[in-house]
Amino acid sequence: MTQWLGYLGAVGLIMVGAGLNAPAEPAEPAPEPVVVAAPVAPPTPAMDPSAAQNNAPSGG
């Protein structure tokens, strides 16, 4: 457990150091996210127990 904490601490320090040493140039703007409207599925009917039994694989 202590080894994990030490490892994570070292990784955190490395990442923070890399962030502090990063060049001050502005990052490139992210491209605009393309929002695709998902097709609306029709409302599913209530589960019928007989249908569930018919769809179940037969244990033959």
Rosetta blueprint (number, residue, H / E / L):
1 M L
2 T H
3 Q H
4 W H
5 L H
6 G H
7 Y H
8 L H
9 G H
10 A H
11 V H
12 G H
13 L H
14 I H
15 M H
16 V H
17 G H
18 A H
19 G H
20 L H
21 N L
22 A L
23 P L
24 A L
25 E L
26 P L
27 A L
28 E L
29 P L
30 A L
31 P L
32 E L
33 P L
34 V L
35 V L
36 V L
37 A L
38 A L
39 P L
40 V L
41 A L
42 P L
43 P L
44 T L
45 P L
46 A L
47 M L
48 D L
49 P H
50 S H
51 A H
52 A H
53 Q H
54 N H
55 N H
56 A L
57 P L
58 S L
59 G L
60 G L
